Amino acid sequence: MIFAEDHTRNLYYLDNLAVLIKIIEGAGKKVVLTNLRTSEEGVEATLESKSGWQLNFKPSIKKNGILQTTDGFIPDFILV
């Protein structure tokens, strides 16, 4: 899980997230993006980076002391 900034207007930051996702997925791992805004609003959001990557942000919650997405994905690792 990548817990990204939610207040950035820097589209190049989104490019960096896209590259991180591709690197981690290239190692055979599932990656989910989340941020504070989608978590507070409880809805998914899609943002487009400067290079045209579509990044899907899923809402997350803390359930029984474990950070997870609202659809039940529990990460092995969280990158903030």
C-alpha positions in Angstrom: 0.0 0.0 0.0 1.2 3.5 -0.9 -0.2 6.2 1.4 0.2 9.2 -0.8 -0.2 13.0 -0.3 -3.7 14.2 -0.9 -3.1 17.9 -1.2 -0.6 18.0 -4.0 -1.3 19.7 -7.3 2.1 18.5 -8.7 1.3 16.2 -11.6 4.9 15.1 -11.7 4.4 13.7 -8.1 1.7 11.4 -9.6 4.2 10.3 -12.3 6.6 9.3 -9.5 3.8 7.3 -7.8 3.1 5.6 -11.2 6.7 4.6 -11.5 6.9 3.2 -8.0 3.8 1.2 -8.7 5.3 -0.3 -11.8 8.5 -1.2 -10.0 6.7 -2.9 -7.2 4.2 -4.7 -9.5 7.2 -5.8 -11.6 8.4 -7.6 -8.5 5.1 -9.5 -8.5 3.4 -7.6 -5.7 -0.1 -6.1 -5.6 -0.1 -2.3 -5.0 -3.0 -0.2 -3.8 -2.9 3.6 -3.6 -4.7 5.4 -0.8 -4.6 8.9 0.7 -6.3 10.8 3.5 -8.9 12.5 1.3 -10.3 9.3 -0.2 -10.3 7.7 3.2 -12.2 10.6 4.8 -14.7 10.8 1.9 -15.0 7.0 1.7 -15.0 7.0 -2.1 -12.5 6.0 -4.8 -10.8 8.7 -6.8 -8.8 8.6 -10.1 -6.2 11.2 -10.9 -4.2 11.6 -14.1 -0.5 12.3 -14.0 1.5 14.6 -16.2 2.4 11.7 -18.5 -1.2 10.4 -18.7 -1.0 7.6 -16.1 -4.4 6.9 -14.5 -3.9 6.4 -10.7 -6.8 4.9 -8.7 -6.9 5.8 -5.0 -9.0 3.6 -2.8 -10.3 4.6 0.6 -8.7 3.0 3.7 -9.8 2.4 7.2 -8.3 1.3 10.5 -10.2 -1.9 11.6 -9.1 -3.7 14.7 -5.9 -1.7 14.7 -5.0 -2.7 11.1 -4.9 -0.3 8.2 -6.8 -1.7 5.2 -8.9 -0.7 2.3 -12.6 -0.6 2.6 -12.8 -3.6 0.2 -10.7 -5.7 2.6 -7.1 -5.5 1.1 -4.6 -5.8 4.0 -1.1 -4.7 3.0 2.1 -6.4 4.0 4.0 -3.2 3.7 2.9 0.5 3.8 4.9 3.2 2.1 4.2 6.7 3.3 
